[in-house]
Amino acid sequence: MSRNEENLTIIIPTYNRPLYLERCLGYFNFTKCKYKIIVADSSCEKNKELNEIIIAKFPDINICYNNSFTLDTMLFRKIKTIIDQIETEYCVICADDDFIIPNKIKNSLNFLNSNPSFTAVAGYSIVFINERNIFKKPKVIWQNYHQQLFPYMNNTNENMKLRLNQTFSHYFPTFYYFHRTKFLKMIFEETLKFTNDYRFGELFPALTTTIHGKIKTLDFYSGAREFLEQSDGKVAEKISDFIEKGTYDHKFSKFKAGLVENILKTTNLSKVDAIRQIDEGMQLYLKIGSNLKKKKNGSSSFLTVKIRKIVVNIILSIKNSKINKIIRKKRFWAENFPEEEYFDDVRVIKNYLVHFYEIHDSKEGTKKL
């Protein structure tokens, strides 16, 4: 085992999704992952029993299973509990619907090891949508998750105030980036102390990471995740919900106090200046959110309907065409696939998904995940 493999732990939080956990662990087995994996399970008792059976299928990978969590255990508390048990120098969180490319892990760890002023690092991430095509075969649509954020993902300014403003105005989560274990432990201690909901709880680690150091996104794809409408980020209350309910001021006051405390630990700013920095930054964040909401609400429903009609006509034409037999034999892959220079980075995920769904289809028919 290499030094990097001894120095990293992968945390997989899971909650009532045995099939996703099986897919995730199967992927690490498929790629012959040598890193230690800790599964943090807060599922119901029935699914915990299923998960134990699933884990037993993969004796060749190093899995530690922690099922001590209850259904109502907050995600951030679950992560913090696991981090307290980690002995490796580095760690990374991998959701059960995510994939990490093992041969890219060492690049991230080497970067952190050589650059102590950086607090988080990763490569690009790509999103896929798991669907079924018209012939009931698996279809995966790929989308560059970070494409619009590429110019802002390297937050490397030496000035903390400028780094913080960039995170507020062009926010993207660093939750799944590679971190030093000691630092990530501190982040989640602070997150639990100063937040009590998913929305501020996700924002706080990214801003704290920015306060304490720089963030690097390396020029390769290091992972992929499935787009799910019912993911925590999609269903959790938004900042606008807190404002409407009248709970925003209390939540933000506590949140701000935590960020100010971290600023005072790492800079020479006065408390007044630190408070002003967070107030101004939050206004940038709220402004961006407001503009995105307006843009979304202003989209043309007429155009959407027209496009759908065109797509339906194309599908009907294909189904009735002479090439129907040829297409029926193929899986619909590579829509919006990464640029050629990055293809090899995600090829391993594509190959595994084909493998997984072929096995799954043979057992379950055309049941959708």
Secondary structure, 3 states (H helix, E strand, C coil): CCHHHHCEEEEEEECCCHHHHHHHHHHHHHCCCCCEEEEEECCCHHHHHHHHHHHHCCCCCCEEEECCCCCCCCHHHHHHHHHCCCCCCEEEECCCCEEECHHHHHHHHHHHHHCCCEEEEEEEEEEEEEEECCCCCEEEEEEECCHHHHHHCCECCCCHHHHHHHHHHCCCCCCCCEEEHHHHHHHHHHHHHHCCCHHHHHHHHHHHHHHHCEEEEEEEEEEEEECCCCCHHHHCCCHHHHHHHCCHHHHHHHHHHHHHHHHHHHCCCCHHHHHHHHHHHHHHHHHHHHHHHHHHHCCCHHHHHHHHHHHHHHHHHHHCCCCHHHHHCCCEEEECCCCHHHHHHHHHHHHHHHHHHHHHHHHHCCCCC
